[in-house]
Amino acid sequence: MKRFYIHKLGCPKNDVDADYIAGFLQKNNLQPTDDPASADLIIVNSCGFISAAKEESIDAIMQLAGFKKGDTSRKLVLTGCLAQRYAPELAAQIPELDGIFGLNDFQKITELLGNGSQPLLARSEVPRVYPDYAFTRAINPNEQFAYIKISDGCDNRCSYCAIPDIRGHFRSRTMAAIVDESRLLLDRGKKELILVSQESTAYGRDIYQKPQLLPLLDQLTALPGEYWIRLMYLHPARLEAELIDYIIDNPRICAYFDIPLQHISDKLLEAMNRRISRDRIEQILDHIRSHRERAAIRTGFIVGFPGETESDFELLCRFVEEKRFDRLGAFVYSREEETPAAALADQIDDKLAQERYDILMEIQRDIAFENNEQQVGIRLDVLVEEIDPASGETFGRTQFDAPEIDQTVRIKGTDHTAGEFVSVEVIAAEGYDLIAERRR
């Protein structure tokens, strides 16, 4: 039986695509392996969102190409966003690649295994309708959570973003397909379902003529079992009070608001084509914080966007200091070809942009550490993810922390089971981690 290895890069949406690729290959009698040296088929599922992601993808290709030396039967394949965006150029520039497959063309990968030494380039146009695949998705048994893609593509056309040109128009999955996949994941033991897309707040507007996120959540939260549901990427321009209240009031749903704000200067928000003002952003944040029940807000900001003055950046810093976000990530602006922002005047010097990034993240680091200190003595529910006998600790997350990007709770002792929900009391804070003890 031939073996395949998938090197995952990029966002959770890309991870879901990699799971579909793995499921397709397993259905076609290929066996997964975690060791590229033992794989007959090596796949790089790439990201092409910003320059740093492109470089990371190219580096991975060249590193994994080393496993082909002396073995002409081994195939190296590129999938994902970089393949969709630059397939012809990559085929010409990287002869080590045996196959390049667009986002919706991975079913052709098996043709490569019987294709001798002839490279295979397969990239079709992104479909207008979301293709709900008829084969099984591969599921990682070692993770307590699973991402579920509820839509793909984007129509917002933020001036800095190339996603619409890579992944195409916004298109929702059917509600029935999402519910079926969620049921499968819960049956396979998952304890947290994370809904991902380019814009979750717009779910359903294309196939149901209006947004249908609340009806979808109604169906998902009615499924049997003990689990959390987490929503990622809530575009602030479409985040209404009704959805905020629903998320906070429904115990099945994590009170976790992932709201990429990008900036707070009205001038820059307009230049970014974000379709929202500072006043409206303030209203949304105030509404979330007005609830008696606690909720966490995660956001992201871009520094160094063309035309960002020192005054604009100081405004952003003061805003972050005032709002004290629970979780925050920042990004240095990446000048992406064929985006409107790339043609703007007043491009910011890379060194200055990096300096601004460092300043903003230092502000947020101090806020995060202070917020954690204030958690000491508080009781929290935690999803147990890993037990480490060597350290004598158990690792988990609260509903206020998304996997892979947010902080961890370290629970004293190892008398726990992965996948269970436990009540703990925070006894200390160490940087970005909380230290806790179980309370029965």
HUJOCOR-V304240 format. One record per backbone hydrogen bond with DSSP energy under -0.5 kcal/mol. CO is the residue of the C=O (numbers start at 1). NH is the residue of the N-H. If there is no record, write none. Layout:
# HUJOCOR-V304240
{{CO:NH} {CO:NH}}
This chain:
# HUJOCOR-V304240
{{2:31} {3:40} {3:41} {4:33} {5:7} {5:43} {6:8} {7:45} {11:14} {11:15} {12:16} {13:17} {14:18} {15:19} {16:20} {17:21} {18:22} {19:23} {19:138} {20:24} {21:25} {22:26} {23:27} {24:28} {25:30} {26:29} {31:4} {34:36} {35:38} {36:39} {40:75} {41:5} {41:43} {42:77} {43:7} {43:45} {44:46} {44:79} {45:9} {46:81} {50:54} {51:55} {52:56} {53:57} {54:58} {55:59} {56:60} {57:61} {58:62} {59:63} {60:64} {61:65} {62:66} {63:66} {64:67} {65:68} {66:69} {68:71} {71:74} {75:42} {76:98} {76:99} {77:44} {78:101} {79:46} {80:84} {81:85} {82:86} {83:87} {86:90} {87:91} {88:92} {89:93} {90:94} {94:97} {98:120} {99:78} {100:122} {102:105} {105:108} {106:109} {108:111} {108:112} {109:112} {109:113} {110:113} {110:114} {111:114} {112:115} {115:118} {117:119} {120:100} {120:122} {122:102} {130:132} {131:133} {139:141} {140:143} {144:191} {144:192} {146:194} {148:150} {148:196} {150:173} {152:171} {158:161} {159:341} {162:165} {162:166} {163:166} {163:167} {163:168} {164:168} {168:154} {171:152} {172:130} {174:178} {175:179} {176:180} {177:181} {178:182} {179:183} {180:184} {181:185} {182:186} {183:187} {184:188} {185:190} {186:189} {191:228} {192:146} {192:194} {193:195} {193:230} {194:148} {195:232} {196:150} {196:151} {199:202} {200:203} {202:205} {203:212} {204:208} {204:210} {212:216} {213:217} {214:218} {215:219} {216:220} {217:221} {218:222} {220:223} {225:227} {228:193} {229:254} {230:195} {233:200} {233:201} {233:235} {235:238} {236:239} {238:240} {240:244} {241:245} {242:246} {243:247} {244:248} {245:249} {246:250} {249:251} {250:253} {252:229} {254:256} {255:296} {256:258} {257:259} {257:298} {258:234} {258:260} {259:261} {261:263} {262:302} {265:269} {266:270} {267:271} {268:272} {269:274} {270:273} {272:159} {277:281} {278:282} {279:283} {280:284} {281:285} {282:286} {283:287} {284:288} {285:289} {286:290} {288:291} {296:257} {296:298} {297:326} {297:327} {298:259} {299:329} {300:261} {300:262} {301:303} {301:331} {303:333} {304:348} {305:308} {307:309} {309:313} {310:314} {311:315} {312:316} {313:317} {314:318} {315:319} {316:320} {317:321} {318:322} {319:323} {320:324} {327:299} {329:301} {331:303} {333:335} {334:336} {336:339} {339:342} {339:343} {340:343} {341:344} {346:307} {349:353} {350:354} {351:355} {352:356} {353:357} {354:358} {355:359} {356:360} {357:361} {358:362} {359:363} {360:364} {361:365} {362:366} {363:367} {364:368} {365:369} {366:370} {367:371} {368:372} {369:373} {370:374} {372:375} {373:376} {375:378} {378:426} {380:424} {382:384} {382:422} {383:397} {384:419} {386:395} {387:389} {388:391} {388:392} {388:393} {392:413} {393:388} {394:411} {395:385} {395:386} {396:409} {397:383} {398:401} {402:405} {402:406} {408:410} {408:434} {409:396} {409:411} {410:436} {411:394} {414:416} {417:420} {420:384} {422:382} {422:424} {423:439} {424:380} {425:437} {426:377} {428:435} {430:433} {433:430} {434:410} {435:427} {435:428} {436:412} {437:425}}
